[in-house]
């Protein structure tokens, strides 16, 4: 298939009943052509996804859009990088190389912004644990480290951002391991980062 055919492929978000496997709804929209890989997540009765311009919130029962907030991305995400989206405790966090940005899951209002992060040949790690968003910073993002632009957090640090304020709550040093981060995403628990 040509790149033109691939770029024009229809994309959908489909919800299934976990008990019987029947389709509940199917979302088909123009902006899904720029659906960002790995961005689909849910909490309670809300579903969130990112396209190249906005973060969207849908009602999980009837697929009605509840809100959309500006969250611009760049790139085609065909290699090793895509933004990371996580939702926890009513806060949706959108993480790119340039910035981390938190939104209210209820209203879509922006709560805070902070610096971004990047993984090692992979999307940036982001874990929601005990009221904090933990970012594992693998390396500097040299594409962001230009005069007049925010730079990423220092490499080889685990940085904890308060889920409600975005303030740095803690940092821990870590030694990066040598597995394939793109193929095997890093993991974390409340007891081990």
Backbone as a printed PyTorch tensor [residue, N CA C, xyz], in Angstrom:
tensor([[[  0.8430,  -1.1840,   0.0000],
         [  0.0000,   0.0000,   0.0000],
         [  0.8840,   1.2420,   0.0000]],

        [[  0.4500,   2.2530,  -0.6760],
         [  1.2080,   3.5050,  -0.7120],
         [  0.9780,   4.2740,   0.5770]],

        [[  1.8630,   5.2480,   0.8710],
         [  1.6940,   6.0630,   2.0720],
         [  0.4070,   6.8720,   1.9930]],

        [[ -0.0020,   7.2420,   0.7890],
         [ -1.2510,   7.9810,   0.6340],
         [ -2.4320,   7.1060,   1.0490]],

        [[ -2.4150,   5.8380,   0.6520],
         [ -3.4920,   4.9330,   1.0360],
         [ -3.4940,   4.6870,   2.5380]],

        [[ -2.3120,   4.5400,   3.1330],
         [ -2.2190,   4.2930,   4.5640],
         [ -2.7340,   5.5020,   5.3350]],

        [[ -2.3320,   6.7160,   4.9580],
         [ -2.7680,   7.9250,   5.6380],
         [ -4.2650,   8.1550,   5.5430]],

        [[ -4.8940,   7.6330,   4.5130],
         [ -6.3250,   7.8430,   4.3170],
         [ -7.1770,   6.7520,   4.9650]],

        [[ -6.5380,   5.7820,   5.6030],
         [ -7.2810,   4.6690,   6.2010],
         [ -8.2470,   5.1680,   7.2610]],

        [[ -9.4380,   4.6050,   7.2550],
         [-10.4360,   4.9680,   8.2540],
         [-10.0010,   4.4320,   9.6190]],

        [[-10.2230,   5.2100,  10.6510],
         [ -9.9300,   4.7870,  12.0140],
         [-11.2040,   4.9340,  12.8330]],

        [[-11.3630,   4.0540,  13.7920],
         [-12.5600,   4.0600,  14.6200],
         [-12.1590,   3.7760,  16.0610]],

        [[-12.9860,   4.2170,  16.9860],
         [-12.8960,   3.7830,  18.3770],
         [-14.1720,   3.0020,  18.6300]],

        [[-14.0280,   1.7780,  19.1140],
         [-15.1700,   0.8880,  19.2880],
         [-15.2130,   0.4020,  20.7300]],

        [[-16.3980,   0.4330,  21.3380],
         [-16.5970,  -0.0790,  22.6950],
         [-17.3580,  -1.3940,  22.6200]],

        [[-16.8820,  -2.3730,  23.4100],
         [-17.5160,  -3.6860,  23.4760],
         [-17.9530,  -3.9900,  24.9040]],

        [[-19.0150,  -4.7450,  25.0400],
         [-19.4810,  -5.2160,  26.3310],
         [-18.5090,  -6.3090,  26.7990]],

        [[-17.9150,  -6.1470,  27.9810],
         [-16.9210,  -7.1110,  28.4550],
         [-17.5390,  -8.4540,  28.8480]],

        [[-18.8430,  -8.4840,  29.0640],
         [-19.4920,  -9.7350,  29.4570],
         [-19.8420, -10.6220,  28.2670]],

        [[-20.3590,  -9.9990,  27.1940],
         [-20.8150, -10.8190,  26.0630],
         [-20.0720, -10.5350,  24.7550]],

        [[-19.1810,  -9.5540,  24.7410],
         [-18.3980,  -9.2590,  23.5510],
         [-19.1440,  -8.5010,  22.4650]],

        [[-20.3690,  -8.0820,  22.7370],
         [-21.1470,  -7.3520,  21.7330],
         [-20.7090,  -5.8980,  21.6640]],

        [[-20.7480,  -5.3480,  20.4500],
         [-20.3870,  -3.9450,  20.2480],
         [-21.4460,  -3.0480,  20.8760]],

        [[-20.9910,  -2.0650,  21.6450],
         [-21.9000,  -1.0980,  22.2750],
         [-22.0310,   0.1320,  21.3870]],

        [[-20.9000,   0.6630,  20.9300],
         [-20.8970,   1.8100,  20.0220],
         [-19.6150,   1.8350,  19.2120]],

        [[-19.6680,   2.6290,  18.1590],
         [-18.5110,   2.8080,  17.2740],
         [-18.4260,   4.2870,  16.9160]],

        [[-17.2750,   4.8810,  17.1540],
         [-17.0560,   6.2910,  16.8430],
         [-16.2570,   6.3980,  15.5590]],

        [[-16.7820,   7.1280,  14.6060],
         [-16.0910,   7.3960,  13.3450],
         [-16.1680,   8.8980,  13.1100]],

        [[-15.0180,   9.5590,  13.0820],
         [-14.9680,  11.0120,  12.8830],
         [-13.7680,  11.3650,  12.0250]],

        [[-13.8420,  12.5210,  11.4390],
         [-12.7490,  13.0070,  10.5970],
         [-11.4390,  13.1180,  11.3760]],

        [[-11.4930,  13.6570,  12.6280],
         [-10.2400,  13.8480,  13.3730],
         [ -9.6000,  12.5430,  13.8230]],

        [[-10.3070,  11.4300,  13.7230],
         [ -9.6850,  10.1510,  14.0650],
         [ -8.6050,   9.7570,  13.0550]],

        [[ -8.5740,  10.4290,  11.9080],
         [ -7.4830,  10.1860,  10.9530],
         [ -6.1420,  10.5720,  11.5580]],

        [[ -6.1770,  11.4780,  12.5510],
         [ -4.9390,  11.8850,  13.2240],
         [ -4.9230,  11.3970,  14.6780]],

        [[ -5.6260,  10.2990,  14.9570],
         [ -5.6260,   9.6940,  16.2820],
         [ -4.1960,   9.3470,  16.6740]],

        [[ -3.7800,   9.7730,  17.8540],
         [ -2.4170,   9.5320,  18.3120],
         [ -2.3290,   8.1240,  18.9020]],

        [[ -1.3810,   7.3220,  18.4360],
         [ -1.2200,   5.9660,  18.9650],
         [ -1.0350,   5.9810,  20.4810]],

        [[ -1.5370,   4.9780,  21.1460],
         [ -1.3860,   4.7620,  22.5830],
         [ -2.0910,   5.7990,  23.4500]],

        [[ -2.9510,   6.6310,  22.8890],
         [ -3.5470,   7.7080,  23.6850],
         [ -4.9050,   7.3610,  24.2880]],

        [[ -5.5010,   6.2540,  23.9120],
         [ -6.8240,   5.8940,  24.4030],
         [ -6.7470,   5.4210,  25.8520]],

        [[ -7.5680,   6.0230,  26.7240],
         [ -7.6270,   5.6000,  28.1220],
         [ -9.0140,   5.9120,  28.6690]],

        [[ -9.3360,   5.3660,  29.8310],
         [-10.6680,   5.5450,  30.4080],
         [-10.5910,   5.5500,  31.9220]],

        [[-11.5610,   6.2360,  32.5230],
         [-11.7410,   6.2100,  33.9770],
         [-13.2160,   6.4080,  34.2490]],

        [[-13.8050,   5.5090,  35.0230],
         [-15.2320,   5.6070,  35.3180],
         [-16.0450,   5.5130,  34.0430]],

        [[-16.9050,   6.4840,  33.8190],
         [-17.7660,   6.4810,  32.6330],
         [-17.2760,   7.4580,  31.5740]],

        [[-15.9690,   7.6940,  31.5510],
         [-15.3840,   8.6100,  30.5660],
         [-14.2550,   7.9320,  29.8080]],

        [[-14.1950,   8.2320,  28.5060],
         [-13.1550,   7.7180,  27.6150],
         [-12.4050,   8.9270,  27.0590]],

        [[-11.0830,   8.8380,  26.9840],
         [-10.2530,   9.9500,  26.5150],
         [ -9.3760,   9.4870,  25.3610]],

        [[ -9.1900,  10.3700,  24.3910],
         [ -8.2520,  10.1030,  23.3060],
         [ -7.6950,  11.4160,  22.8100]],

        [[ -6.5520,  11.3250,  22.1260],
         [ -5.8400,  12.4910,  21.6290],
         [ -5.7400,  12.4070,  20.1210]],

        [[ -6.0910,  13.5020,  19.4350],
         [ -5.7710,  13.6040,  18.0150],
         [ -4.6300,  14.6140,  17.9030]],

        [[ -4.2830,  15.0480,  16.7290],
         [ -3.1250,  15.9340,  16.6000],
         [ -3.3650,  17.3510,  17.1170]],

        [[ -4.6040,  17.6800,  17.4700],
         [ -4.9050,  19.0350,  17.9330],
         [ -5.5530,  19.1200,  19.3070]],

        [[ -6.3210,  18.0960,  19.6810],
         [ -7.0920,  18.1970,  20.9130],
         [ -7.1280,  16.8770,  21.6950]],

        [[ -7.3250,  17.0250,  23.0050],
         [ -7.6270,  15.9120,  23.8810],
         [ -9.1500,  15.8700,  23.9930]],

        [[ -9.7410,  14.7000,  23.7340],
         [-11.1960,  14.5570,  23.7190],
         [-11.6670,  13.6950,  24.8780]],

        [[-12.8700,  14.0060,  25.3890],
         [-13.5130,  13.2160,  26.4330],
         [-14.8910,  12.8010,  25.9310]],

        [[-15.1560,  11.4930,  25.9870],
         [-16.4320,  10.9420,  25.5420],
         [-17.1630,  10.2950,  26.7110]],

        [[-18.5000,  10.3050,  26.6470],
         [-19.3070,   9.5320,  27.5780],
         [-19.1710,   8.0710,  27.1660]],

        [[-18.7190,   7.2060,  28.0680],
         [-18.4630,   5.8020,  27.7400],
         [-19.7340,   5.0260,  27.4280]],

        [[-20.8920,   5.5370,  27.8320],
         [-22.1380,   4.8060,  27.6000],
         [-22.7830,   5.1280,  26.2570]],

        [[-22.6880,   6.4000,  25.8270],
         [-23.4030,   6.7830,  24.5980],
         [-22.5170,   7.4680,  23.5570]],

        [[-21.2150,   7.5370,  23.7640],
         [-20.1980,   8.1060,  22.8780],
         [-20.3740,   9.6150,  22.6100]],

        [[-21.2140,  10.2980,  23.3680],
         [-21.3690,  11.7490,  23.2260],
         [-20.0860,  12.4380,  23.6950]],

        [[-19.6070,  13.4100,  22.8910],
         [-18.4180,  14.1580,  23.3030],
         [-18.7960,  15.1110,  24.4210]],

        [[-18.0810,  15.0140,  25.5420],
         [-18.3470,  15.8620,  26.7000],
         [-17.5160,  17.1320,  26.6730]],

        [[-16.2850,  17.0390,  26.1640],
         [-15.4370,  18.2140,  25.9970],
         [-14.2470,  17.8720,  25.1050]],

        [[-13.5990,  18.9190,  24.6080],
         [-12.3500,  18.8000,  23.8520],
         [-11.4950,  20.0040,  24.2330]],

        [[-10.2370,  19.7520,  24.5760],
         [ -9.3220,  20.8180,  24.9900],
         [ -8.0840,  20.8120,  24.1070]],

        [[ -7.5310,  21.9950,  23.8940],
         [ -6.3360,  22.1150,  23.0630],
         [ -5.1790,  21.3190,  23.6580]],

        [[ -4.6000,  20.4580,  22.8400],
         [ -3.4370,  19.6580,  23.2280],
         [ -2.7160,  19.2920,  21.9360]],

        [[ -1.9910,  20.2350,  21.4120],
         [ -1.3570,  20.0440,  20.1010],
         [ -0.1650,  19.0910,  20.1880]],

        [[ -0.0450,  18.2950,  19.1500],
         [  1.0790,  17.3740,  19.0290],
         [  1.7370,  17.6220,  17.6810]],

        [[  2.8780,  17.0140,  17.4780],
         [  3.5170,  17.1410,  16.1760],
         [  4.1410,  15.8120,  15.8110]],

        [[  4.3050,  15.5690,  14.5390],
         [  4.9130,  14.3410,  14.0680],
         [  3.8800,  13.3260,  13.6190]],

        [[  4.3770,  12.2930,  12.9740],
         [  3.4740,  11.2470,  12.4920],
         [  3.5000,  10.0210,  13.3820]],

        [[  4.3870,   9.9650,  14.3640],
         [  4.4480,   8.9070,  15.3650],
         [  4.6460,   7.5310,  14.7620]],

        [[  5.3840,   7.4350,  13.6600],
         [  5.5720,   6.1340,  13.0280],
         [  6.8510,   5.4450,  13.4710]],

        [[  7.6760,   6.1190,  14.2200],
         [  8.9140,   5.4800,  14.6640],
         [  8.7860,   5.0920,  16.1240]],

        [[  9.4740,   5.7940,  16.9940],
         [  9.5440,   5.3340,  18.3770],
         [  8.8900,   6.2760,  19.3870]],

        [[  8.2700,   7.3390,  18.9380],
         [  7.7600,   8.3210,  19.8800],
         [  6.2780,   8.5940,  19.6400]],

        [[  5.5390,   8.7090,  20.7070],
         [  4.1650,   9.2080,  20.6910],
         [  3.9320,   9.8540,  22.0570]],

        [[  3.0590,  10.8480,  22.1350],
         [  2.7300,  11.4040,  23.4490],
         [  2.1130,  10.3240,  24.3420]],

        [[  2.2140,  10.5260,  25.6350],
         [  1.6220,   9.6050,  26.6070],
         [  0.4240,  10.2890,  27.2450]],

        [[ -0.6870,   9.5600,  27.3890],
         [ -1.8900,  10.0710,  28.0460],
         [ -2.2730,   9.0840,  29.1430]],

        [[ -2.4620,   9.6020,  30.3640],
         [ -2.8610,   8.7900,  31.5090],
         [ -3.9550,   9.5390,  32.2550]],

        [[ -4.9480,   8.7980,  32.7720],
         [ -5.9900,   9.4060,  33.6050],
         [ -6.0050,   8.7050,  34.9570]],

        [[ -6.0950,   9.5170,  36.0190],
         [ -6.1320,   8.9810,  37.3780],
         [ -6.7530,  10.0100,  38.3070]],

        [[ -7.6670,   9.5580,  39.1510],
         [ -8.2810,  10.4120,  40.1770],
         [ -8.8530,  11.7090,  39.6100]],

        [[ -9.4830,  11.6220,  38.4440],
         [-10.1360,  12.7930,  37.8610],
         [ -9.2050,  13.7650,  37.1660]],

        [[ -7.9560,  13.3650,  36.9370],
         [ -6.9850,  14.2240,  36.2510],
         [ -6.4360,  13.4630,  35.0420]],

        [[ -6.4470,  14.1270,  33.8750],
         [ -5.8890,  13.5460,  32.6540],
         [ -4.5690,  14.2450,  32.3890]],

        [[ -3.5010,  13.4640,  32.2730],
         [ -2.1900,  14.0450,  32.0000],
         [ -1.7680,  13.7110,  30.5860]],

        [[ -1.3140,  14.7190,  29.8870],
         [ -0.8530,  14.6610,  28.5040],
         [  0.6290,  15.0040,  28.5350]],

        [[  1.4800,  14.0770,  28.0940],
         [  2.9250,  14.2550,  28.1880],
         [  3.5740,  14.1710,  26.8150]],

        [[  4.3150,  15.2130,  26.4530],
         [  5.0900,  15.2360,  25.2170],
         [  6.5390,  15.5620,  25.5710]],

        [[  7.3920,  15.6210,  24.5670],
         [  8.7760,  16.0180,  24.8200],
         [  8.8530,  17.4600,  25.3040]],

        [[  7.9160,  18.2900,  24.8870],
         [  7.9510,  19.7130,  25.2140],
         [  7.3010,  20.0530,  26.5470]],

        [[  6.2430,  19.3130,  26.9290],
         [  5.5180,  19.6970,  28.1370],
         [  4.6920,  18.5560,  28.6990]],

        [[  4.3760,  18.6990,  29.9890],
         [  3.3580,  17.8720,  30.6180],
         [  2.2220,  18.8310,  30.9520]],

        [[  1.0090,  18.4010,  30.6670],
         [ -0.1470,  19.2660,  30.8560],
         [ -1.2700,  18.4480,  31.4720]],

        [[ -1.8760,  18.9610,  32.5510],
         [ -2.9580,  18.2480,  33.2330],
         [ -4.2920,  18.9440,  32.9760]],

        [[ -5.3290,  18.1090,  32.8130],
         [ -6.6870,  18.5970,  32.5730],
         [ -7.6390,  17.9620,  33.5800]],

        [[ -8.6950,  18.6800,  33.9290],
         [ -9.7640,  18.1060,  34.7330],
         [-10.5260,  17.1110,  33.8770]],

        [[-10.6850,  15.8660,  34.3620],
         [-11.4460,  14.8570,  33.6090],
         [-12.9210,  15.2450,  33.5340]],

        [[-13.3800,  16.0200,  34.4810],
         [-14.7860,  16.4330,  34.5280],
         [-15.1060,  17.5180,  33.5050]],

        [[-14.2640,  18.5600,  33.4430],
         [-14.5890,  19.7340,  32.6260],
         [-13.6730,  19.9580,  31.4230]],

        [[-12.4790,  19.3580,  31.4380],
         [-11.4980,  19.6200,  30.3900],
         [-10.6760,  20.8650,  30.6390]],

        [[-10.9040,  21.5390,  31.7660],
         [-10.1290,  22.7360,  32.0840],
         [ -8.6710,  22.3570,  32.3520]],

        [[ -7.7630,  23.1900,  31.8600],
         [ -6.3380,  22.9590,  32.1170],
         [ -6.0480,  23.2590,  33.5730]],

        [[ -5.3850,  22.3220,  34.2610],
         [ -5.0590,  22.4880,  35.6680],
         [ -3.6490,  23.0290,  35.8680]],

        [[ -2.6910,  22.5420,  35.0620],
         [ -1.3160,  22.9900,  35.1820],
         [ -0.5030,  22.5170,  33.9890]],

        [[  0.6800,  23.1280,  33.8250],
         [  1.6550,  22.6710,  32.8350],
         [  3.0150,  22.6090,  33.5120]],

        [[  3.8680,  21.7470,  32.9930],
         [  5.2330,  21.6330,  33.4770],
         [  6.0830,  21.1800,  32.2990]],

        [[  7.3300,  20.8620,  32.5440],
         [  8.2350,  20.4240,  31.4850],
         [  7.8450,  19.0500,  30.9650]],

        [[  8.3820,  18.7130,  29.8180],
         [  8.1060,  17.4310,  29.1990],
         [  9.1840,  16.4020,  29.4780]],

        [[  9.0700,  15.2640,  28.8240],
         [ 10.0180,  14.1750,  28.9950],
         [  9.9730,  13.2950,  27.7600]],

        [[ 11.0100,  12.5020,  27.5870],
         [ 11.0500,  11.5730,  26.4610],
         [ 11.6700,  10.2710,  26.9430]],

        [[ 11.2430,   9.1790,  26.3710],
         [ 11.8140,   7.8770,  26.7020],
         [ 13.0780,   7.6290,  25.8960]],

        [[ 13.6200,   6.4500,  26.0300],
         [ 14.7980,   6.0650,  25.2670],
         [ 14.3220,   5.2840,  24.0460]],

        [[ 14.1560,   5.9770,  22.9110],
         [ 13.6170,   5.3490,  21.7080],
         [ 12.2050,   4.8600,  21.9210]],

        [[ 11.4440,   5.5590,  22.7680],
         [ 10.0910,   5.1210,  23.1100],
         [  9.2910,   6.2970,  23.6470]],

        [[  7.9660,   6.1270,  23.7690],
         [  7.1830,   7.1600,  24.4540],
         [  7.6810,   7.3190,  25.8910]],

        [[  7.4950,   8.4800,  26.4460],
         [  7.9420,   8.7440,  27.8160],
         [  7.1430,   7.9050,  28.8050]],

        [[  7.8230,   7.4840,  29.8710],
         [  7.1580,   6.7410,  30.9340],
         [  6.3980,   7.7050,  31.8270]],

        [[  5.2080,   7.2960,  32.2360],
         [  4.3580,   8.1070,  33.1010],
         [  3.5110,   7.1610,  33.9360]],

        [[  3.6440,   7.2590,  35.2560],
         [  2.9110,   6.3730,  36.1580],
         [  2.1580,   7.2010,  37.1870]],

        [[  0.9110,   6.8390,  37.4690],
         [  0.0960,   7.5170,  38.4780],
         [  0.1010,   6.6680,  39.7440]],

        [[  0.7490,   7.1910,  40.8020],
         [  0.8930,   6.4490,  42.0480],
         [  0.7330,   7.4040,  43.2310]],

        [[ -0.1860,   7.0830,  44.1330],
         [ -0.3530,   7.8150,  45.3930],
         [ -0.4300,   9.3380,  45.2220]],

        [[ -1.2820,   9.8020,  44.3230],
         [ -1.4810,  11.2390,  44.1510],
         [ -0.3740,  11.9590,  43.4010]],

        [[  0.4880,  11.1880,  42.7530],
         [  1.5800,  11.7830,  41.9900],
         [  1.6720,  11.1410,  40.6130]],

        [[  2.1230,  11.9330,  39.6540],
         [  2.4820,  11.4200,  38.3390],
         [  4.0010,  11.2920,  38.3240]],

        [[  4.4970,  10.0750,  38.1350],
         [  5.9340,   9.8270,  38.0770],
         [  6.3850,   9.7450,  36.6280]],

        [[  7.3960,  10.5190,  36.2770],
         [  8.0040,  10.4950,  34.9510],
         [  9.4000,   9.9110,  35.0940]],

        [[  9.7430,   8.9440,  34.2630],
         [ 11.1060,   8.4100,  34.2500],
         [ 11.8070,   9.0250,  33.0520]],

        [[ 12.7420,   9.9040,  33.3180],
         [ 13.4120,  10.6340,  32.2500],
         [ 14.6530,   9.8810,  31.8110]],

        [[ 14.6270,   9.4040,  30.5760],
         [ 15.7130,   8.5740,  30.0650],
         [ 16.8370,   9.3950,  29.4610]],

        [[ 16.5030,  10.4820,  28.7790],
         [ 17.5310,  11.2810,  28.1260],
         [ 16.9720,  12.6690,  27.8490]],

        [[ 17.8750,  13.5980,  27.5790],
         [ 17.4270,  14.9280,  27.1760],
         [ 16.7630,  14.8500,  25.8200]],

        [[ 15.7960,  15.6750,  25.6100],
         [ 15.2090,  15.7930,  24.2850],
         [ 15.9130,  16.9540,  23.5920]],

        [[ 16.8930,  16.6610,  22.7880],
         [ 17.6710,  17.7150,  22.1390],
         [ 16.8410,  18.5520,  21.1730]],

        [[ 15.7500,  18.0070,  20.6600],
         [ 14.9090,  18.7880,  19.7520],
         [ 14.1700,  19.8880,  20.5040]],

        [[ 14.0230,  19.7440,  21.8130],
         [ 13.3330,  20.7470,  22.6170],
         [ 14.3220,  21.7110,  23.2460]],

        [[ 15.5440,  21.2600,  23.4720],
         [ 16.5470,  22.0600,  24.1720],
         [ 17.1400,  23.1270,  23.2480]],

        [[ 16.3200,  24.0920,  22.8830],
         [ 16.7400,  25.2140,  22.0470],
         [ 16.4800,  26.5070,  22.8020]],

        [[ 17.1820,  27.5610,  22.4810],
         [ 16.9370,  28.8350,  23.1630],
         [ 15.4620,  29.2330,  23.0630]],

        [[ 14.9200,  29.6720,  24.1800],
         [ 13.5420,  30.1410,  24.1920],
         [ 12.5040,  29.0430,  24.3770]],

        [[ 12.9370,  27.7800,  24.4910],
         [ 11.9880,  26.6750,  24.7030],
         [ 12.3080,  25.9750,  26.0010]],

        [[ 11.2750,  25.4310,  26.6330],
         [ 11.4860,  24.6470,  27.8490],
         [ 12.3150,  23.4230,  27.5120]],

        [[ 13.1740,  23.0190,  28.4160],
         [ 13.9090,  21.7780,  28.2210],
         [ 13.3030,  20.6970,  29.0930]],

        [[ 13.5800,  19.4760,  28.7610],
         [ 13.0950,  18.3500,  29.5410],
         [ 13.7780,  18.3270,  30.9050]],

        [[ 13.2170,  17.5290,  31.8110],
         [ 13.8460,  17.3240,  33.1050],
         [ 15.2090,  16.6690,  32.9000]],

        [[ 16.0720,  16.7570,  33.8960],
         [ 17.3990,  16.1420,  33.7860],
         [ 17.2490,  14.6390,  33.5620]],

        [[ 18.1650,  14.0510,  32.7830],
         [ 18.0530,  12.6190,  32.5020],
         [ 18.3730,  11.7490,  33.7150]],

        [[ 17.8760,  10.5250,  33.6500],
         [ 18.1340,   9.4980,  34.6550],
         [ 17.6210,   9.8880,  36.0320]],

        [[ 16.4510,  10.4900,  36.0510],
         [ 15.7640,  10.8380,  37.2900],
         [ 14.3300,  10.3300,  37.1970]],

        [[ 13.8090,   9.9000,  38.3270],
         [ 12.3730,   9.6710,  38.4520],
         [ 11.8250,  10.9370,  39.0930]],

        [[ 10.9270,  11.6210,  38.4090],
         [ 10.3990,  12.8990,  38.8810],
         [  8.9290,  12.7090,  39.2160]],

        [[  8.5470,  13.0640,  40.4440],
         [  7.1500,  12.9600,  40.8680],
         [  6.5150,  14.3400,  40.8410]],

        [[  5.4330,  14.4820,  40.0660],
         [  4.6800,  15.7330,  40.0150],
         [  3.3760,  15.5390,  40.7800]],

        [[  3.0400,  16.5050,  41.6280],
         [  1.7690,  16.4430,  42.3410],
         [  0.6330,  16.4270,  41.3330]],

        [[ -0.2750,  15.4850,  41.4590],
         [ -1.3440,  15.2840,  40.4830],
         [ -2.2540,  16.5090,  40.3450]],

        [[ -2.4230,  17.2760,  41.4030],
         [ -3.3360,  18.4340,  41.3920],
         [ -2.6600,  19.7490,  41.0220]],

        [[ -1.3430,  19.8900,  41.3260],
         [ -0.6830,  21.1850,  41.1180],
         [  0.4130,  21.1640,  40.0650]],

        [[  0.9850,  19.9940,  39.7760],
         [  2.0980,  19.9110,  38.8370],
         [  3.4320,  20.2660,  39.4370]],

        [[  3.4580,  20.6110,  40.7210],
         [  4.7160,  20.9340,  41.3890],
         [  5.5340,  19.6600,  41.5870]],

        [[  6.8600,  19.7970,  41.5420],
         [  7.7270,  18.6510,  41.7790],
         [  7.6270,  18.2730,  43.2570]],

        [[  7.1850,  17.0480,  43.5150],
         [  7.0030,  16.5640,  44.8750],
         [  8.1860,  15.7160,  45.3480]],

        [[  8.9090,  15.1190,  44.3870],
         [ 10.0240,  14.2510,  44.7490],
         [ 10.8490,  13.9570,  43.5070]],

        [[ 12.1130,  13.6500,  43.6920],
         [ 12.9610,  13.1350,  42.6100],
         [ 13.8030,  12.0100,  43.1740]],

        [[ 14.0460,  11.0250,  42.3400],
         [ 14.8810,   9.8890,  42.7190],
         [ 15.8340,   9.5920,  41.5710]],

        [[ 17.0980,   9.2890,  41.8680],
         [ 18.0010,   8.8770,  40.7930],
         [ 17.6630,   7.4440,  40.3770]],

        [[ 17.9320,   7.1000,  39.1540],
         [ 17.8010,   5.7080,  38.7450],
         [ 18.7890,   5.4200,  37.6400]],

        [[ 19.1530,   4.1680,  37.5400],
         [ 20.0800,   3.7300,  36.5040],
         [ 19.2470,   3.0970,  35.4030]],

        [[ 19.2990,   3.6490,  34.2040],
         [ 18.4910,   3.0700,  33.1300],
         [ 18.9380,   1.6500,  32.8070]],

        [[ 17.9680,   0.8110,  32.5360],
         [ 18.2990,  -0.5600,  32.1730],
         [ 18.4200,  -0.6780,  30.6650]],

        [[ 18.8170,  -1.8200,  30.1980],
         [ 19.1650,  -1.9500,  28.7900],
         [ 18.1710,  -2.7870,  27.9800]],

        [[ 16.9320,  -2.8690,  28.4110],
         [ 15.9580,  -3.5790,  27.5920],
         [ 15.4140,  -2.6560,  26.5030]],

        [[ 14.6040,  -3.1870,  25.6330],
         [ 14.0010,  -2.4170,  24.5380],
         [ 12.7680,  -1.6930,  25.0550]],

        [[ 12.8850,  -0.4150,  25.3710],
         [ 11.7890,   0.3470,  25.9770],
         [ 10.5780,   0.4690,  25.0560]],

        [[ 10.8060,   0.4870,  23.7770],
         [  9.7020,   0.5940,  22.8310],
         [  8.9060,  -0.7090,  22.8000]],

        [[  9.5820,  -1.8380,  22.9060],
         [  8.9230,  -3.1440,  22.8430],
         [  8.3870,  -3.5850,  24.1930]],

        [[  9.0980,  -3.2360,  25.2570],
         [  8.7230,  -3.6590,  26.6030],
         [  8.6900,  -2.4260,  27.4930]],

        [[  7.5170,  -1.8210,  27.6120],
         [  7.3860,  -0.5910,  28.4010],
         [  7.7940,  -0.8300,  29.8450]],

        [[  8.3690,   0.2030,  30.4890],
         [  8.7240,   0.1160,  31.8890],
         [  7.4520,  -0.0020,  32.7340]],

        [[  7.5970,  -0.5180,  33.9310],
         [  6.4690,  -0.7430,  34.8260],
         [  6.7800,  -0.1130,  36.1780]],

        [[  5.7310,   0.1180,  36.9610],
         [  5.9090,   0.6610,  38.3160],
         [  4.7310,   0.2400,  39.1800]],

        [[  4.9790,   0.2010,  40.4970],
         [  3.9230,  -0.0510,  41.4820],
         [  4.0920,   0.9770,  42.5880]],

        [[  3.2100,   0.9330,  43.5840],
         [  3.3320,   1.8440,  44.7150],
         [  4.6060,   1.5760,  45.5060]],

        [[  5.1800,   0.3670,  45.3840],
         [  6.3800,  -0.0020,  46.1410],
         [  7.6590,   0.0140,  45.3240]],

        [[  7.5550,   0.1380,  44.0200],
         [  8.7540,   0.0230,  43.1860],
         [  8.6160,   0.8630,  41.9190]],

        [[  9.5370,   1.7920,  41.7390],
         [  9.5460,   2.5870,  40.5170],
         [ 10.7950,   2.2250,  39.7390]]])
